[in-house]
Amino acid sequence: MPCAVVKKIRRLSYSPNPDRHRGNNIKQHEKLCINPIKPIIKMKQILHILSSASGQASVSIQLGNAIVEKIMQTYPGSVVKKRNLLESELPHLAENHVISFFTPPENRTPQDLEAIIHSDEVIREVKEADIIVIGAPMYNFCIHSNLKAWIDHLVRVGLTFRYDDKGNQIALIEGKKVYLALTSGAVYSEGPMRPADHVEPYLKTILGFIGLTDITSIRVEGLAIPGIKATALQKAIGSICIS
């Protein structure tokens, strides 16, 4: 038999089985699907702001706690810092605070340094946080005065916003997620009472001014309406979606 024919027969006799290799590829693919690479979930620093005058019975606190709990489920191992504005009241702005804000650091007196402590602490907490949860019950169509005081210590020219040479405002806080836990006696998200809501619009405006623009609002509404009150909180908790 010619050598060329013998070599051809040998090649045919010892050629790999394509079905066998196809089977191996399928098994390898199935193994990857069964044991996928798990994504690394980074733990978060969570700042929870409480501003209710109703104590632990507060619906806004319950809603805020539910939001924090779902964040913890999404980002296991995260650290939560709570600031209860009714227990550790921040001073409302007075002349000494305003003077200290606008005095250059090198010229501040001991009195200025004492006056500015609260603002520096508030700003540091916000800058350290990855996620901020703000409980904001409605009082007379607006936020609690202690929450307003927190905002007044937070929004500070040169630290959380600034102006350029042309007068353009520049936000200085970036890359943070904010959840608003909003509660009210009536329904303000729609209907005839919507124009009276000065909670969500104000918070979104002032927080956005310093760069906190990634905001999700979760509402418990109708807490003074018998036909809505019973299921309002659970409905809101069920709508929480952590992004």
C-alpha positions in Angstrom: 0.0 0.0 0.0 1.4 3.4 -0.9 2.8 5.5 2.0 0.5 8.4 1.2 -2.6 6.1 1.6 -1.3 4.6 4.9 -0.7 8.1 6.4 -4.2 9.2 5.4 -5.7 6.1 7.0 -3.7 6.8 10.2 -4.9 10.4 10.3 -8.5 9.2 10.0 -8.0 6.5 12.7 -6.5 8.9 15.2 -8.3 12.1 14.5 -10.0 13.7 17.7 -13.6 13.0 18.2 -15.3 16.4 17.7 -18.4 15.2 19.7 -16.2 14.3 22.7 -14.6 17.8 22.8 -18.0 19.4 22.2 -19.2 17.6 25.3 -16.2 18.8 27.3 -17.0 22.4 26.3 -20.6 22.0 27.3 -19.6 20.6 30.7 -17.2 23.5 31.2 -19.9 26.0 30.3 -22.3 24.4 32.7 -19.8 24.5 35.4 -19.3 28.2 34.9 -23.1 28.7 35.1 -23.4 26.6 38.2 -20.6 28.4 40.0 -20.6 31.9 38.7 -18.1 34.5 40.0 -19.7 36.4 42.8 -19.5 40.2 42.5 -17.7 41.9 45.3 -20.2 44.1 47.3 -18.6 47.0 49.0 -19.8 47.9 52.4 -21.2 51.4 52.8 -21.1 54.2 55.4 -24.7 55.1 56.1 -25.8 58.3 57.8 -29.3 58.3 59.2 -30.8 61.6 60.1 -33.9 61.6 62.4 -36.0 64.7 62.8 -39.3 63.5 64.3 -40.7 65.0 67.5 -42.7 61.8 68.1 -39.9 59.6 69.4 -39.5 56.0 68.5 -43.2 55.7 67.7 -42.6 58.1 64.8 -43.6 56.7 61.4 -40.8 58.6 59.7 -38.3 56.8 62.0 -39.9 53.5 61.3 -39.7 54.1 57.6 -36.1 55.4 57.9 -35.1 52.2 59.8 -36.7 50.1 57.2 -34.7 51.8 54.5 -31.5 51.4 56.4 -32.3 47.7 57.0 -32.8 47.1 53.2 -29.5 49.0 52.5 -27.8 46.6 55.0 -29.3 43.6 53.2 -27.9 45.0 49.9 -24.5 46.0 51.3 -23.8 43.6 54.2 -21.3 44.8 56.8 -22.1 48.5 56.2 -21.8 50.9 59.1 -24.7 53.1 60.3 -24.3 56.4 62.1 -27.5 57.9 63.5 -28.0 61.6 64.3 -31.2 62.3 66.1 -31.8 66.0 65.8 -34.3 66.0 68.6 -31.9 64.3 71.1 -28.8 66.2 70.2 -30.2 69.5 69.0 -28.0 71.7 66.8 -28.1 75.4 67.6 -30.2 77.4 65.3 -28.1 79.9 63.4 -27.1 83.0 65.4 -24.7 85.9 64.8 -21.7 84.1 66.2 -22.2 81.2 63.8 -22.4 83.4 60.7 -19.4 85.4 61.8 -17.3 82.3 62.2 -18.4 80.9 58.8 -17.1 84.0 57.0 -13.9 84.5 59.1 -10.8 83.2 57.4 -9.4 80.2 59.4 -6.2 81.9 60.3 -8.2 84.8 61.8 -10.7 82.8 63.9 -10.8 83.5 67.6 -11.4 80.8 70.3 -15.0 82.0 70.3 -15.2 81.5 66.5 -13.7 78.0 66.8 -16.3 77.1 69.4 -19.2 78.5 67.3 -18.1 76.6 64.2 -17.7 73.1 65.8 -21.3 72.0 65.0 -21.1 72.9 61.3 -17.7 71.2 60.9 -19.1 68.0 62.4 -22.2 68.0 60.3 -20.2 68.5 57.1 -17.7 65.8 58.1 -20.4 63.3 58.7 -22.0 64.0 55.3 -18.7 63.8 53.5 -17.8 60.5 55.1 -21.1 58.9 54.2 -21.8 56.9 51.1 -25.6 56.8 51.6 -27.7 59.3 53.5 -31.2 58.5 54.9 -33.2 61.6 56.0 -36.4 61.2 58.0 -38.5 64.2 57.2 -42.1 64.3 58.7 -44.2 67.2 57.6 -45.0 70.0 60.2 -47.3 72.7 58.9 -46.4 72.0 55.3 -42.6 72.1 55.9 -39.8 70.4 57.7 -39.0 70.4 61.5 -37.0 73.4 62.5 -34.2 71.2 63.8 -33.8 69.6 60.4 -33.6 73.2 59.0 -30.9 73.9 61.5 -28.9 70.8 60.3 -29.2 72.1 56.7 -28.1 75.6 57.8 -24.9 74.1 59.3 -24.4 71.9 56.2 -24.8 74.3 53.4 -21.7 76.5 53.8 -19.9 78.5 51.1 -16.3 77.3 50.5 -17.0 73.8 52.0 -20.1 72.3 50.4 -20.5 74.8 47.6 -18.6 77.8 46.1 -18.8 80.4 43.4 -16.3 80.8 40.6 -15.0 84.1 39.2 -18.0 84.5 37.0 -20.5 84.0 39.8 -21.5 80.5 38.8 -22.4 78.2 41.7 -20.4 75.0 42.0 -21.5 72.1 44.2 -18.7 70.4 46.2 -20.4 67.2 47.4 -20.5 64.3 44.9 -21.1 60.6 44.6 -23.6 60.0 47.3 -27.1 58.5 47.4 -29.9 60.1 49.4 -33.2 58.5 50.5 -35.9 60.8 51.9 -38.3 59.1 54.4 -41.3 61.4 54.1 -44.4 61.2 56.2 -47.6 63.3 56.3 -51.1 63.3 57.6 -52.7 64.0 54.2 -51.8 63.0 50.6 -49.3 65.4 49.0 -47.8 63.4 46.2 -50.8 64.1 44.1 -54.2 65.7 44.2 -55.4 69.1 45.6 -52.8 69.2 48.5 -49.8 68.8 46.3 -49.0 72.6 46.0 -48.9 72.7 49.8 -45.9 70.3 50.0 -42.8 72.3 50.9 -40.9 69.3 52.2 -39.8 67.3 49.2 -39.3 70.2 46.8 -37.3 72.1 49.4 -35.1 69.2 50.4 -34.4 68.3 46.7 -33.5 71.9 45.9 -31.2 72.6 48.9 -29.5 69.2 48.8 -29.1 69.4 45.0 -27.5 72.9 45.5 -24.5 71.2 47.2 -24.3 68.2 44.9 -26.7 65.7 46.5 -28.8 65.1 43.4 -29.2 61.3 43.5 -32.3 61.4 45.6 -35.1 58.8 46.1 -38.3 59.8 48.0 -40.3 57.2 49.8 -43.6 58.4 51.3 -46.0 57.4 54.0 -49.1 59.5 53.3 -52.6 59.8 54.7 -51.7 59.1 58.3 -54.7 61.3 59.4 -57.1 59.6 57.0 -58.9 56.5 58.4 -59.2 54.7 55.1 -55.5 55.0 54.3 -53.7 55.1 57.6 -53.8 51.4 58.4 -51.8 50.2 55.4 -49.8 53.4 54.6 -46.6 52.3 56.3 -46.5 48.8 55.0 -47.2 50.0 51.5 -44.3 52.4 51.7 -41.9 49.8 53.1 -42.9 47.4 50.3 -42.0 50.1 47.7 -38.4 50.5 49.0 -35.9 49.7 46.2 -32.2 50.1 46.9 -30.1 51.1 43.9 
